């Protein structure tokens, strides 16, 4: 009897293991199918975003080749400095636009359009969200590689070499991309439609968060912004361009000066590597956690 009981127990355990393996395989297939579907769905958006990146690259090219001389700016002396001018300029704006465009509909669109997978789910919302996050990340990564390729070509033509620090910058850009996607996903989790999510995310990062250091400095709350702006997640994005030619001093005057060219305002120009790494991971965790919680609660209310 004891042997029979042991055999039945082993048979039950083997069945459970097989069932778990089948479940994991099914989950991975569903996530992979979601990724494939989202990539195909956003293919036209990808072409548009590649054009946006190319246009902003050409604008940076015009400024670096023609306008800097007229403004009395010093020309770059090496490929790292040249690439820093491109990456630290309009690239972060392009990155914000593409992240907002791709990730804006990630949750809000389901509720706005009343898609059937919310009423008759064939896939859990967690797997659906994972698949969409991965697909959005891939689309943005393609845009990033495209822009860096253009910058590398210019650097090689002008200096005959491409600084290896470009790989550091690409790594930070890819990590910061996940921060932006997480932030837009968080907004998408409680907003009514994708368009409003896109507009709000771009406005908040590009306008509101950029103005906060000036407001704090002029109000006297933080004299000359001695405290690093770790409470603003766009602060960590500064390392993307600065990592190409990491400055000796990370604290100094703003490159463009204050409003109207008045009193000089100092601020933190970039976080250090460890601070940027930890800060970005923390923001990703916070935004995605809140997005998922709101997503589940919103579903339970039947919106």
C-alpha positions in Angstrom: 0.0 0.0 0.0 2.8 2.3 0.8 4.5 1.7 -2.6 1.1 2.4 -4.3 0.7 5.6 -2.4 4.3 6.7 -3.3 3.7 5.9 -7.0 0.5 7.9 -7.1 2.2 10.8 -5.4 5.0 10.7 -8.0 2.5 10.5 -10.8 0.6 13.5 -9.4 3.8 15.5 -9.1 4.8 14.6 -12.6 1.4 15.7 -13.9 1.7 19.0 -12.0 5.2 19.6 -13.5 3.9 18.9 -17.0 1.0 21.2 -16.4 3.2 24.0 -15.2 5.5 23.6 -18.2 2.5 23.7 -20.6 1.2 26.8 -18.7 4.6 28.6 -19.0 4.9 27.7 -22.7 1.4 29.0 -23.3 2.1 32.2 -21.5 5.3 32.8 -23.5 3.4 32.1 -26.7 0.7 34.5 -25.8 3.2 37.2 -25.0 5.1 36.6 -28.2 1.9 36.8 -30.2 1.1 40.1 -28.5 4.5 41.5 -29.4 4.2 40.4 -33.0 0.7 41.8 -33.3 1.7 45.2 -31.8 4.8 45.5 -34.0 2.8 45.0 -37.1 0.1 47.3 -35.8 2.6 50.1 -35.2 4.6 49.7 -38.4 3.3 52.9 -39.9 4.0 54.8 -36.7 7.5 53.5 -36.8 8.0 54.9 -40.3 6.7 58.3 -39.1 8.9 58.3 -36.1 12.0 57.4 -38.1 11.2 60.5 -40.3 10.9 62.6 -37.1 14.3 61.4 -35.9 15.8 62.1 -39.3 14.3 65.6 -39.4 15.6 66.4 -35.9 19.0 65.0 -36.9 19.1 67.3 -39.9 18.1 70.2 -37.7 21.0 69.3 -35.3 23.3 69.0 -38.3 22.3 72.5 -39.5 22.9 74.0 -36.1 26.3 72.3 -35.7 27.6 73.0 -39.2 26.3 76.6 -39.7 24.6 78.3 -36.8 27.3 77.6 -34.1 29.8 79.7 -36.1 27.3 82.6 -36.4 26.6 82.4 -32.6 30.3 82.4 -31.8 30.3 78.9 -30.3 33.5 76.8 -30.4 33.6 73.9 -32.9 33.9 70.4 -31.5 37.5 69.2 -31.3 36.9 65.4 -31.4 34.2 62.9 -32.3 33.0 62.5 -28.7 32.3 66.2 -28.4 30.6 66.3 -31.8 28.3 63.4 -30.9 27.5 65.0 -27.6 26.2 68.1 -29.4 23.9 65.9 -31.4 22.7 63.5 -28.6 22.4 66.3 -26.1 20.3 68.4 -28.4 17.2 67.4 -30.2 17.6 63.7 -29.6 16.0 63.7 -26.1 13.0 65.5 -27.6 12.7 62.9 -30.4 12.9 60.2 -27.8 10.1 61.7 -25.7 7.9 62.1 -28.8 8.4 58.5 -29.9 7.9 57.0 -26.4 4.7 59.0 -26.0 3.4 58.1 -29.5 4.1 54.4 -29.2 3.1 54.0 -25.5 0.2 56.5 -25.3 -2.5 53.9 -26.4 -1.0 51.1 -24.4 -3.9 51.0 -21.8 -6.1 54.0 -22.5 -7.0 52.7 -26.0 -8.6 49.6 -24.7 -11.1 51.5 -22.6 -11.7 54.2 -25.1 -12.4 51.8 -27.9 -14.1 49.2 -25.7 -12.0 46.4 -27.2 -13.4 42.9 -26.8 -10.4 41.5 -25.0 -11.6 43.4 -21.9 -15.0 41.8 -22.0 -14.1 38.3 -23.1 -10.4 37.9 -22.2 -8.4 35.2 -23.9 -5.2 36.5 -22.4 -4.6 37.9 -18.9 -4.1 41.7 -18.6 -0.6 41.2 -17.1 0.6 39.2 -20.2 -1.1 41.7 -22.5 0.7 44.6 -20.8 4.1 42.8 -20.9 3.7 42.1 -24.6 2.8 45.7 -25.3 5.7 47.1 -23.2 8.2 44.9 -25.0 6.9 45.8 -28.4 7.0 49.5 -27.6 10.5 49.2 -26.3 11.6 47.4 -29.5 10.1 50.1 -31.7 11.8 52.9 -29.7 15.1 51.0 -29.7 15.0 50.8 -33.5 14.6 54.6 -33.6 17.5 55.1 -31.2 19.8 52.9 -33.2 18.8 54.7 -36.4 19.7 58.1 -34.9 22.9 56.9 -33.4 23.9 55.4 -36.7 23.4 58.8 -38.4 25.5 60.5 -35.7 28.2 57.9 -36.0 28.4 58.4 -39.8 28.9 62.2 -39.3 31.5 61.7 -36.7 33.4 59.2 -38.9 33.3 61.5 -41.9 34.6 64.5 -39.9 37.2 62.8 -37.6 37.8 59.4 -39.2 36.8 57.6 -36.0 33.9 57.1 -33.7 34.5 57.4 -29.9 33.7 54.1 -28.1 31.8 56.2 -25.5 28.9 56.1 -27.9 28.1 52.6 -26.5 27.8 54.1 -23.0 25.4 56.7 -24.4 23.3 54.1 -26.3 23.0 52.1 -23.1 21.8 55.1 -21.1 19.4 56.0 -23.9 17.9 52.5 -23.9 17.4 52.6 -20.2 16.0 56.1 -20.1 13.6 55.0 -22.9 12.1 52.5 -20.4 11.6 55.3 -17.9 9.7 57.3 -20.4 7.6 54.3 -21.6 6.8 53.5 -17.9 5.8 57.1 -17.3 3.5 57.2 -20.4 2.1 53.8 -19.4 1.3 55.2 -16.0 -0.6 58.1 -17.5 -2.3 55.9 -20.0 -3.6 53.7 -17.1 -6.1 56.4 -15.9 -6.6 58.7 -18.9 -9.6 58.5 -21.2 -7.9 58.3 -24.6 -4.5 57.9 -26.2 -4.3 61.4 -27.7 -4.7 63.1 -24.4 -2.1 60.8 -22.9 0.4 61.6 -25.6 -0.2 65.4 -25.4 -0.1 65.4 -21.5 3.1 63.3 -21.3 5.0 65.5 -23.8 3.8 68.7 -22.2 4.7 67.5 -18.7 8.2 66.4 -19.5 9.1 69.0 -22.1 7.6 72.1 -20.4 6.7 71.5 -16.8 9.7 69.5 -15.6 12.1 71.7 -17.5 10.7 74.8 -15.8 10.9 73.4 -12.2 14.7 74.1 -11.7 14.2 77.7 -12.8 11.2 78.1 -10.6 13.0 76.7 -7.6 16.1 78.8 -8.2 14.2 82.1 -8.7 11.8 81.5 -5.8 14.7 80.9 -3.4 13.5 77.5 -2.4 16.8 76.0 -3.7 19.5 78.6 -4.1 21.3 77.8 -7.3 19.9 74.3 -7.2 22.6 72.8 -5.0 20.5 69.6 -4.5 20.6 67.2 -7.5 17.2 67.1 -9.2 16.7 63.4 -8.4 13.0 64.1 -7.8 12.7 64.9 -11.5 13.1 61.7 -13.6 14.1 63.8 -16.7 17.3 64.7 -14.8 18.6 61.2 -15.2 18.2 61.5 -19.0 21.0 64.2 -19.0 23.5 61.4 -18.7 22.7 60.3 -22.3 24.6 63.1 -23.9 27.0 63.9 -21.1 28.3 60.3 -21.0 29.9 60.8 -24.4 32.3 63.3 -22.9 31.6 63.1 -19.1 32.5 66.5 -17.6 34.9 66.8 -14.8 32.4 69.0 -12.9 28.8 67.8 -12.8 27.6 71.0 -11.3 27.7 74.3 -13.1 25.8 77.1 -15.0 23.0 76.1 -17.3 24.3 76.1 -20.9 21.6 78.6 -22.0 21.7 80.8 -19.0 18.6 82.0 -17.2 15.4 83.5 -18.6 16.2 86.6 -20.7 19.9 86.0 -20.1 19.8 87.6 -16.7 21.3 86.2 -13.5 23.3 83.1 -14.0 21.6 80.0 -12.7 23.7 77.0 -11.7 22.3 73.4 -11.6 23.4 69.8 -11.8 24.4 69.1 -15.4 24.3 65.3 -15.1 24.0 62.5 -12.5 26.8 60.1 -11.9 26.6 56.6 -13.3 25.5 54.9 -10.1 22.9 57.5 -9.3 21.5 57.4 -12.8 21.3 53.6 -12.8 19.5 53.4 -9.4 17.3 56.4 -10.1 16.0 55.1 -13.4 15.3 51.6 -12.1 13.4 53.1 -9.2 11.2 55.3 -11.4 10.6 52.3 -13.8 9.4 50.2 -10.8 7.2 53.0 -9.4 5.5 53.9 -12.6 4.9 50.4 -13.8 3.6 49.3 -10.4 1.1 52.1 -10.2 0.1 51.6 -13.8 -0.6 47.9 -13.2 -2.6 48.6 -10.0 -4.7 51.3 -11.6 -5.2 49.1 -14.7 -6.6 46.3 -12.5 -8.8 48.6 -10.5 -10.1 50.3 -13.6 -11.0 46.9 -15.1 -12.8 45.8 -11.9 -14.9 49.0 -12.1 -16.0 48.0 -15.6 -15.1 51.3 -17.2 
